Amino acid sequence: MIFNFGKVYGQLGEGFIHVHHLRPISEIAEEYEVDPVKDLRPVCPNCHTMIHRTPRPYSIEEMKNIIEGQP
């Protein structure tokens, strides 16, 4: 099921998405400059929450496998 924020919230929700840091922010030093293409991935808010439900965040691939019912 895909949740459409635009359909539910109208213009306020149109195009809404979360961005996941592939490398946790807590591991990034202040002098590090985040590269949006290399370091970030757009994910829906629900998946983003589930990625961070454990002490070690799930990878995007692991989350895909969970959604698809694969081990």
N, C-alpha and C positions, 0 to 999 in steps of 0.2 A: 504494500500500500504506500502510495506517495501522498504526503500531505502537502496541499497547495495553499501556502500562506496568503497568496493574492485572492483566491476564491473565498477564503474564510474571513480575512481581515480587510479586504478591498485594497485600495491603493497603499495603505499603511504597510501591508504585508507583502506587496509586490516585490519580487526579486530578493526576498530575505534569505540569508544563508549564514552559517557559521564558518569560521576559518580555523582549521586545526594546525597547530605547529607540529611538524614531524619530530622535531627535537624539543623536548619540554622546555618551557621558558625558564624554569629553575636551573637548567643546565647551561643556559646561554649567559656568557659574561657580558658586562655592560658595553664593552667595546665591540661586540659582535653586531654586525649589521645584517638584519634579516633580509634574505633574498626571497621575494614573494613567489617566484617560480620554483625555486629549489626547496624552500623551507615550509611552504604553506599548502594546504589542500582544502578546497571547499567541501563541507559536509553538512548534512541537515542537522538541525539542533538536537533531534532525538539520537541520532548516531553519535554525535559529538559527546553527548552525555554518557552514552554507553561505553564509548572508547575510554572514558576516564572513570569508570566504575571500579576499577581495580588499582592497587598501588602502582603497578607498571601498566601504563596505557596500552590498549590493544593497538596493533597496526591497522592501517586501512584494509589491508588484505585479510587480516584476522576478522575484522568486523564484517567484511563481505562474506566470508565463510560462515560466520554465525548467522547472518541474515538468510543465507541460502541453505542453512541446516546441515552444513558440512562440518566435520570435526576440525 
